[in-house]
Each structure stands twice: as structure tokens, then as C-alpha cells.
Amino acid sequence: VYVNVTGITSVNELHPIETRVSPNPFSNSIKVSSSYLIREVKLYNVTGSLVKNISVLGNNRVEFNTESLSAGIYFLKMSSEKGATTMKIVKQ
């Protein structure tokens, strides 16, 4: 299952940020790709606590291990050179 999300970075300038997260739901790892260079990916639990922070240097794809996370709902925030987008993801 692939999830495509297009975000808006500002009201004055509309820059669609296409972001793909796979798989969703996920288990042991997750892949994030974007139409722009990714700066960082942050993963928050449902209470808003930061559980993962991944810095990315000059790449539009990142894969990271999620084995240590408990099953449940998370919010993934991807920041790129053109802005940020947030999406809901699920760990099985």
C-alpha cells in the first residue's frame, strides 16, 4: 500500500510537496520519498511525543528501522527544502 500526500507550504506560494510513505501500515521499517530533497523526518506518537528524529543530508529518499516502536498510530512529519507535510501512519 502506498500513500501519496500533497502538502501546501504557504498561502502566498503554492508548492505541492509530493510525499510517499510505504508501507502503511508498517511493521519493521518505513520508506519515505519526496519530490524535493528531504531535510528531516520526525515521528510522533498519538500523545504528541517525538519518538524518532532522522536527519537526511541531500537525498529525496530515506528508510529507517521501526522495530522498537509499539503498534499504534503515529504522525510522520517530513521537512524538505520547500516546506513540510504531516501524515498519519499506522504500525501493525
C-alpha positions in Angstrom: 0.0 0.0 0.0 1.4 3.4 -1.0 0.1 6.7 0.4 0.7 9.9 -1.6 0.2 13.2 0.1 0.5 16.6 -1.4 1.1 19.4 1.1 0.9 23.2 0.7 3.8 25.2 2.2 2.2 28.6 2.3 -0.8 30.6 1.3 1.1 33.0 -1.0 3.2 30.4 -2.8 1.7 27.0 -3.5 4.4 24.4 -3.8 3.0 20.9 -3.8 5.2 18.5 -1.8 4.5 15.0 -3.0 5.4 12.6 -0.3 5.2 8.8 -0.5 5.3 6.6 2.6 5.4 2.8 2.3 4.3 0.5 3.5 1.4 1.9 5.5 0.5 0.1 7.7 4.2 -0.7 8.5 6.0 -3.2 10.8 9.8 -3.2 11.0 10.8 -0.4 8.7 9.3 2.5 6.7 10.4 4.3 3.5 9.8 8.0 2.8 10.3 9.6 -0.5 9.6 13.1 -1.7 9.6 15.2 -4.9 12.1 17.5 -3.0 15.3 16.9 -1.0 14.3 15.7 2.5 15.9 17.6 5.4 14.5 15.5 8.3 11.8 13.1 9.2 10.1 13.2 12.6 7.8 10.6 14.0 5.4 11.5 16.8 3.1 9.2 18.8 -0.6 10.0 19.4 0.2 12.0 22.6 2.5 14.3 20.5 5.8 12.9 21.9 8.7 12.8 19.5 9.7 9.1 19.1 12.1 9.3 16.1 14.1 12.1 14.5 16.0 11.3 11.4 18.2 13.9 9.7 18.8 13.5 6.0 21.6 15.0 4.0 20.7 15.8 0.4 18.5 12.9 -0.5 14.9 12.6 -1.6 14.5 9.1 0.0 15.0 7.7 3.4 14.4 4.3 5.0 14.5 3.8 8.8 14.0 1.0 11.3 10.8 1.0 13.3 11.2 -2.4 15.2 11.4 -0.6 18.6 8.0 1.2 18.2 4.8 -0.2 19.7 1.8 -0.9 17.5 -0.5 2.1 17.0 -1.0 5.3 15.3 1.9 7.8 14.6 2.2 11.1 12.8 5.1 11.5 10.4 6.4 15.0 9.7 8.7 15.3 6.7 10.6 18.6 6.2 12.1 19.3 2.8 13.8 22.2 1.0 10.3 23.5 0.1 8.4 23.1 3.3 6.9 20.3 5.4 4.0 17.9 5.4 2.5 15.7 8.1 0.6 12.4 7.6 -0.9 9.7 9.8 0.7 6.3 9.6 0.0 3.0 11.4 2.3 0.4 13.0 0.9 -3.1 13.0 
